[in-house]
Amino acid sequence: MSDAAPSLPRRLLDTVMSPGRMAGAVAENPRWLGAMLVGAVLLGLSIAVLPWELFEAMQRRVLLESGRAAPEVPENVRTALRIGSIVGGALAFVIFSFIGAALSTFIYAFVLGDEGTYRQYLAVGVHAAIIPATVALLLAPLRITAGDPQLTLNVGTFMVFVPAGYLAGVLQALDFSQIWSALVAAQGMHAIDHRRSVRSAAAIQLGILLVIALIAGWFLARQG
């Protein structure tokens, strides 16, 4: 591996503007810590900028729909919950980055026989995950306007004709920023091992995303 590597701002910009170039640089020199910290901060900020009243209103709706009354929450508890949600969001980015890298290593290196290392898959995954983390922050004004802290741009948004139920939940779980991230990650899988075509890597990445959506759809359908 080369000692030279693009700067963190350059890599983050290339993730959006030139994912192939980012993928090649990260595969050659898998630096991941800076991107992970940026992603964690972005996800934490996407929660911090939302008024806490949005989360309280959402929780109140859930309780009322289940036939329970919403209890009064002391101010110190509210503050602790708000801080915890922000820190939890940042930690979630870190935890899922490591889990995702482990899953990628298992699928590509162990099952499919690609010549990649855990560190390479971690670096690629962290950079690709910057996209949904950034989109989450950019969606904050729309979430505030809609009064929905969980609002996303997903396939279900454009298929309002689908009746409520499991299929609608699956479509709702197919977030466009996650799809974009999966396609960027596919570029990274190709860069790690050129025998792995971008097309086949994209099919695998989108397949993983679909499996997650199929599972998440069940929970979303129950909430709906």
N, C-alpha and C positions, 0 to 999 in steps of 0.2 A: 504493500500500500504506500502511496505517496504521502510525504509529510505535508505537502501543500494542499490546502483546501480552501474553498470559497468562504468568505466571512459569513457569520450567521445571518445578517440582514440580506446578503446576496442569496443565500440558500432559501430563505423564507420567501423572498420575492420570486425566485425561480420556481418555487413550489406551485405558485399560481400562474405565472407567466410562461415558464418554460420547464414543465415537470420532468421532461427527459434529461435536461441538463442537470437539474437538481438530483435526479435519481443516479446519474452517472457519478457525480461528485460524492454523493453520500455512500454509494456502494464502494467506491474506491477508498474513501476515508470516512468511516461511519461515526461521525460525531453526532451525539444525540442529546447531551445534557442541556445545552443552551435552548434548543428547540422545545425540549420538554418543559423547561421553566417558563418559556414564553406561552406555550399552550396552556399550562396550568394557570398562569396569571390571566390569560384571556377568558378562560372558562369561569374563573372566580369573579372576574369583573362583570361577566354577562349576568351573573346572579346579583352582584352587589348593586348594580345600577337600577335594578327593579325595586319598586316600592314594596315593602314587606306586606302591605295591606293586600296585594295581589295574591300572595301565598295564603294569607289568612282567609281571604274570601274563597279561594279554591278549597281549602280544607273544610271550611264551613259548609260548602255545598256538598262535599263528600259525606260529611256527618249527617246533614239533613236528609240526603237521599237514602242513607242507611237507617233512618229513623231515630238518630241520636241528636241530642242538643249539643250545640257548640259551647264548650266551657269558656269562661273568662280566663285569659292568660295574663299573669302578672308581667309587669314591664321588664323586670330583670330576666324572666324566662324568655320573653320575646327577643330581647337583645342577644341572649345566649343562642337561641335558635337561629337567629339571623347570621351571627358570626359562624356558627356551626355549619350552616348551609353553604356559606361562601368558601370556608376552608374545605368542606366536604366536596364541593364541586372541583376545586383545584386538585385535591388528592385523588379524586376519581379519574382525572386525566392521567395522572402518574400511574395509578394502579392498572387501569385498562391498557395503558401503553405497554407495560411489562407483560400483562396477560396476552395481549394481541401478538406481541413478539414471540412469545412461547408457542402460541397456536400456529403462527406462520412458520416457525422453525420446525414444528412437528409435521405440518402438512408438506412444506416444500422440501426441507432437507431430509427428513426421516422417511416420509411416505413416498414422495415423488423422486427423491434422490438428487435434488438440486445442490449445487456447491455453494451454500450460503452459511453464514454464522449467525448466532443469536444476535450479536451486536449489529450486524448489517440489517437484519430484519427489524430490530428495534429502531435503528436510525431512520429507516425508510418509513416505518409506521408512524413514528412521532412527527416527522415532517408532514406526512399526508394528513395527520389528524389536526394540524394547524388550521386546515380549511374549515371543518365544522365548528371548531372553537371560535374562529373569527366570525363566521356566519352567525353563531349564537349571540355574539356581542352586537353585531350589526342589526339583528332582529329585535333588540331591546325596545326601541321606540314603537315598533309594531305590536309587540307583546303588551306594552303599557296601554296603547290605544285600544287594543282588543280586550284588555282586562284578563288576558290568559298568559300566565308565566310559562306555560308549556307549549305555546304555539310554535310550530315549525312549518317550513315549506316542504311539503311531502307530496307523494303521488296522489294520496287521497284528497288533497286540497283541490285538485283539478278533476276529480271524479265524484262530484257531489251527488250524481245520480245513483251511485251504489248504495243500497239500503244499509242501515246500521246493522252491525253484526261482525262476524269473524273476518270476512273478506275486507270490509271497511277498515277494521283494525289493522290488518296486514298492510293495506295500502297506506294507512296513516303512519305506520312504522318505517316505511320506505322513504327516508328523508333524502332530499336531493343533495344536500351538502355531504352526506355520508356516501352517496353514490359517486359524487365527484371525488371524494377522498379515496374511495376504493379504486377508481380508475387511475389516480395518481400513484397509488401504492403498486398497481400492476406495472407501471413503468419501472418502479424500483425493483420488482421481482425479476424483470427482464435484465436490468442493469447488473444485478447480483450474479445471475447466471444467464448468459446470452442464449443458451440452449432453450430456455423458457421464453416463448414468444409473448409479446405484450397481449395478444389476443387470448391465449390460453390463460395467462395470469389474470386478465380482466374477468374471464369466465369464472375462475376460482374465487376471486375477490367478491364478485357480485353474487356468486352462489352462497358464500358465507353470509353476506348481508341478507340474502333472501331467507336463509335458515333462521337467522336472528329475528327477522320480521315475522316469520311464521310463528315463532314462539311468542314474541311481543304482542302479536295481533290478538292472541287469546286473552291477555291481560287487558289490552285496550278495549276489546269488545265487552269485557265484564264491567269496565268503568263506564262505558257508554250506555 
